[in-house]
Amino acid sequence: MGDFSYRLTKDARVQIAHRGRHVVTLAGPRAARFAERAGAAAGDAELQLLMARVTGNFKRGNERAAR
């Protein structure tokens, strides 16, 4: 299980949280596109990456890989 989680609301919005804290709420076409991609995600790692990208909280290329 990763650090990100999401939930769909009754009014077709998507709320994304990181470690239990609300980060972003998606509505309209962005929410629909996210829900579609989340349903098609192959596993938890792919879903975590999708949520990281949507929130803008993903690797920027300056992190070093662990040896």
Number of C-alpha atoms within 10 A of each C-alpha: 7 11 11 21 17 20 12 14 9 7 8 14 19 21 17 22 18 17 11 11 10 13 15 16 16 19 15 11 11 14 17 15 12 18 19 11 14 18 10 11 15 10 10 13 11 14 20 20 17 18 22 17 12 15 17 12 12 13 10 7 6 6 7 6 5 4 3
